[in-house]
Amino acid sequence: MLDVDVIDEPAAAAAALDPLRARLLAALAEPGSASTLAGRVGLTRQKVNYHLRTLEAHGLVREVAQRPKRGLTERVLEASAASYLVSPAALGEAASAPERVSDRLSARYLLALAGRVVREVGDLARRADAQDKRLATLAIDTEIAFASAAERAAFAEELGAAVRDLAARYHAPDGRPHRLIVGAHPVPAPTEEDES
């Protein structure tokens, strides 16, 4: 089971976004059967099985075992990943694209960049998995508290200069291109749900 998978097919996204099917996907982080899930979601085994087959048809659920039960064979299923992201690619031409955002300092531009990361890295990860290879990536995630807007601006200027210097030092015109994205946004305040 993957830690995270990217859904880029519209029909698979629609199947996964159905509230009941999303609950089934979450429950199948641990292997289970239609009968074991039926009690948890309050539906008959047959209805749960219908939804599981839909998820299975989109590659979101797979059979991991079969076991005999009262003269029948019960299928044990597992989600293909512990969690999912829906790629903007699932939206086709309506998907976000950084080149369509005019304000490069806006929150919308950062969102479009994040969407592109999901789309591109999801596709690259799928191809690497198909070849049983590891995809070389780099991710840095940290928090910083600025005393003022002026300090935030100074930090951005210094960071930009440092990144430009590093890029100039390591860039090889005939090398394999990599995309580097640096973004910053305020950390969301906790909601009541987060605190409970």
N, C-alpha and C positions, 0 to 999 in steps of 0.2 A: 504494500500500500504506500502510495506517495504521501508526503506530508501536505503538499499543496499541488493542485492541478488547475489548469486554466481551461475553461470551457469557451470554445470559439465558434461552435456551430449554433445557429439560432434555435433549432429544434431542441438541442440538448440543453441550451440555456432555459428555454421555456419549460422543459420538463423539470429541471433542477429548481427553478424558481417557484413552482407550485408549492404552496405552504406544506401540504401533507407530504409530498415527495421530498421536500427539504428536510422534514423531520425524520423521514425514513433514511435518507442519506446520513444524517447526523447519527442516528441510532446504529447504522451499519459500520460505524468506525470500529465496532466489534462485530465479528461474524454473527449472523442470525438468520432465522427462517421466517417465512410468512406467518407461521403459527406463533412464533415467539414475539414477533412484532405486533401482531393483531391486538393483543391485550394492551400493549403500551399506547397504541394510537386509537383504540376504541372502534376498530372496524373488523369486519369478518376476515378470515384468512383469505378467502377468495378475492375480496376487494384489495387487500394488501398485495396479494400475488399479482393482480392486474397492474398495480402501480410499480411493483418491483420489475416486472417484465418491461414496462416502458423505460424505466431507468437503465435496465440492462441493455435494451436496444440502442441506447445512446452511449454505451460504454462507461456509464457512471457507477454501475454495480456489476460484479462478476461472481460466478459460482466458485466457491472454494472447497466445497465438499458435498457429499450426498450421504444420507443416513436412512436406514430403514425405520419406518414408523407406522405401526398398525397395518402392515401389509402393503404399504406404499413407500415410495422413495421421497424423502424430504430433502429439498435443496437448501444448502446453507450458502448464504451470500455475504459479500463484504463490499463496502464502498471502494471505489478505485483510489480514493484519496481521503485523508482525514479532514481536509477542507478544500474549498474551491474559490476561484476568482472567475468572474465572467469577463472575457476579453471584449474590448470595444469592437473587435472583428465580428462579433455576433450581431452587431447592429448594421453591418454592411455599409452602405454609403452614408448612413447617418452617424457613423462612428466619429468620435473625437479625433482631431488631427492637429498637432501643434502649428502647422503652417497656416491653418485657418484662423488662428487667434492673433489679433493685431497687437495687443498689449503684452509684451514679453515680461512685464513685471507684475502681471495680474495673477490672481488665484486660478483663473480659468486656464491660463497658459500652463501653470504647474500641473493642474488636473489633466490637461491634454498630454503633457509629457509623461505623467504617471500611466495614463492609458496606453501610450505607445510602448512603454516599458513592459506592461502586462502582455500586450499583443506580441511584441518581438521576442521577449524572453520566453514566453509560453511556447511559441513556435519553435524556437531554438532548443528548448528543453525537451519537447516532444521528439524532435529529430535526434537529439543526443540519446534519449532513452531507446529509440528504435534501433540505434547502432550500438547500444550498451556501452556508451561513452559518457564521461563526465563533462559537463559544460563549464568552462572556465569563466567565472564571474567574480565580481568584487562588490561588496556592499558595506557601506559605513553608515551607522545609525547612532546618533548621539543627541543629547539635549544641551542647550546653552541658554543661560538667562542673561539678557542684556539690561544694563542699568538705564539705558536711554535709546531713543531712536538714532541719535548721532553715533553711539557706539555700535549699534547694529549696522549702520551704513559704513562705518570704518571697517568693521569686521568683513563685510561683503566685499569691500574694495581690496583689502589685504588677501582674502581668500581667492578672489578673482585673479589677482596678480600671481599668487603662488601656483594656482592651477595653470595659468598661461605659461609660466616659467617651466613647470614640470612637463606640460604637453610639448613645448618647444624642445626640451631636452631629450625626451623619449620618442618623439614622433619619427617614424621611419616611412618615407613616402611609398616604399614598396612592401611595407608590412601589412598585416591583417588589421583592417579598421575595427576599432572598438568605440562604443558610444559612452561618454561620460556625462552624467547628469547630476547636478548638485542643486538641491532644493531646500528651502527652509520655510516653515510655517509655524504659527503659534501652536503650542500643545493645547488640545481641547481641554476645557475644564471638565472635571468629572460630573457625570449626571447622577441623579438619585439612584438609578439602576446600578451604576458602577459602584456606588458606595454600599449597596446592600448585599 
